[in-house]
Structures are given as structure tokens and as C-alpha cells.
Amino acid sequence: MRMASMPVAVIMEHRIVHHRWADDAWAAVGVVPDCGGLPPLQELESAGDSKHYLVSGLQLELYPDENDGYFENCIAPEPKVFVLWRMLHGQAMPVQASVSYAEGTRMLDSGESADGVAMPGEIHAWLAGYLQAHYQPPAQGRRGRQHG
């Protein structure tokens, strides 16, 4: 059961690389809350060999079975938003975003294209508010495998 959601837009970077095995590279480099009214795809800026695009239409969704992953990410020194993306007609398009550390790990281990980008303060505050209302961290010494 989904407990909360927040619309977001992802900043994708396209760079020309000078490498014998690749001509270009894509990466998710930022996430911002989407307050509405954004086009699905918008070119932001070009500088040298790189271009940045803003892609809207994704939702961060929070589910109670991922609470441990949300908590671990929220208290991390550098909280992340994890973005899974795929190539579509020559353009990298984000298809999923998550603030769960566990789900982010699954994205990065899946063999698909995924990146972890810095979590903006507004998203961090939203996540912290959700955790305060819906999560009780395990007591010290009670995490992980129980012995005995």
C-alpha cells in the first residue's frame, strides 16, 4: 500500500566522450521536486561537450515495506535519490526514482543504467516527515540476525 508520493523531475546529462569504445555517455545528475507545469522533456543548458535535460513525470512513492531502506538513506551522511533510466529513441529517459537505500542498491546491482544523485533538502524534509509518522527504528542491538 502506497503511503505517500511526490512528483519529481530528473536532470539528465549527455556528454560527448573521447574514448575508443564509446562516443557519448549519459547520467542522471540531479532531481528536483516537480511543482507541475513542466514539459515532459526540456533542454536546460549546453556547455562544451555536455547538455543537460529536465525530464518530468516521475513519482517518488513511499511504501511501508521499504521503511528500513528509507531510514538508512535518510540518516546517511549524503542521502541519495536513486534513478533507474533507459535509452529511448536516442535519449536517456528516467523510468523509476526511489529514496530507499535498499531499492537503490537493487537498481545499481540489476545491470540496468542507474545513478544515485544528491537528495535535495525539500525531498529530505518530506522523507524525514514520513519516517517520523510511520517508522520506528529497531532498538540498538536488535538489528540483523538474532543469535541464541
Disulfide bonds with the S-S distance in Angstrom:
none
